[in-house]
Amino acid sequence: MSTYKFYEQVNKNFDKAAKYTRFDKGILAQIKICNTVYHVTFPVRRDDGSIEVVEGWRVEHSHHKLPTKGGIRYSHKVDEDETMALAALMTYKCAIVDVPFGGAKGGIKISTREYSENELERITRRYTYELIKKGFIGPGVDVPAPDYGTGAREMGWILDTYRQMKDDLNAEACVTGKPIQQGGIRGRTEATGRGVYFGIREACNNKKDMDRIGLSTGIDGKTFVVQGLGNVGYHASKYMTEAGAKLVGVAEIEGSIYDENGIDLEKLMEYRKDTGSIIGFENTKELKDRDNALTAECDILIPAALESQITGDNAAEVKAKIIAEAANGPTTADAHDILKERGALILPDTYLNAGGVVVSYFEWLKDIQHVRYGRLSKRFDETSLKKILRVIENISDRDFTDAELADLARGAGEYDLVDSGLEETMITAYEQIAEVREKHNLNDLRTAAFVGAIDKIGIMYEQMGIFP
Ligand code: NAD
């Protein structure tokens, strides 16, 4: 178990960055503090009839924008410190990618593997009831989403519970990451991993950044190791391999494997589904212990499991030139300094895994608008494009094939628009962070990202005044 206090780690990064901003101590203290912390315990009936007390939290870190937003985590490691740290990261993350929400996070201290689906449903519904009762959920108040240990199924239960208890026209916007049939959005499941890929691609396409670390530009041909093959780790790896990168190492709960010739991701997922483990997968060698994958030879390391994985104890052994923080807080502050000393490029969590909240924002907008993206424009765009293509045919001696026509005259549907909005956001945010880095001569994207976030939030507080 980690001895690092996660919230303290986040605040260390904040303090380092705050020196580059112009705000007075009071404003900085207000930005940094967690505004509200709700701790709840409630009884749950197990399938065998026994009663168990379950513990949960919801932390709203910043109300400078509403609603607040952040995932709900189910893990036996959940505690108040972790939830506060994750809520704070959400505030900075939203500011970095220009999503107009304050940060929040929730957590329930349970190991999901020890509960049946029915028990998990009872726990989720009761937790939601507690949030409703205390005003910690609502489309304009606080909007949860999936995180470690939760997914669309849990978000569906949350919505259903909320809808049972509230006459709210915008009920579907009370939570994001829902199944499509319940107001979810196409592209949300893979959004965080997809955003991780876009972020890594941006960095790899930046010649200056690649020159600094001695790598060629582009993702194609680069090797990577992933820790955690869950929602974020799997999808990030999927898009990385599709873009030509080579997956050479994987760490999961049961251990870690390595193959310098490349690991077939889809086959590995199948193998794990069948055997319950990644160990023994074709041609791979098993590493001595689970964390050895973090220090294995590769160009890019993608920690996509939990916080405090790269620490002062193992950072010096990490060989990757790019640390792509798909998880929240995977690198402790002392490890960050060791990695930077060696000249590694760290793509910070506050930027890199923001794809989830970006697409959650699109989902929330869809739900309060009560209309699917593309519904009004798709057919119109297709008809207009076809007209243009016909004109081109008439003035040239070239007729398009049916396949070309279908491809060139395709109107954007919901998935296309979401994906393009996510890509645009990740590109723009990288440019903004890189600009702050140059302005302050920082050579550190994490500090630059924090400086950018503090600047945006600080201005909000200055303009808002303090009520009453
Ligand atoms: P998940 O539950 O889908 O997957 C996590 C995976 O990590 C699981 O397969 C688990 O077995 C594995 N794991 C746990 N401990 C490990 C260890 N010590 N070594 C190797 N593997 C380990 O969770 P997720 O949603 O993919 O979240 C992963 C991280 O990404 C978390 O830090 C989360 O806060 C962050 N994140 C998630 C989202 C999202 O949309 N889901 C958004 C932003 C950030």
Boltz pocket constraint, residues with backbone or C-beta under 6 A from the ligand:
constraints:
  - pocket:
      binder: B
      contacts: [[A, 71], [A, 146], [A, 147], [A, 148], [A, 149], [A, 150], [A, 188], [A, 189], [A, 192], [A, 227], [A, 228], [A, 229], [A, 230], [A, 231], [A, 232], [A, 233], [A, 251], [A, 252], [A, 253], [A, 255], [A, 290], [A, 304], [A, 305], [A, 306], [A, 307], [A, 326], [A, 327], [A, 328], [A, 353], [A, 354], [A, 356], [A, 357]]
      max_distance: 6.0
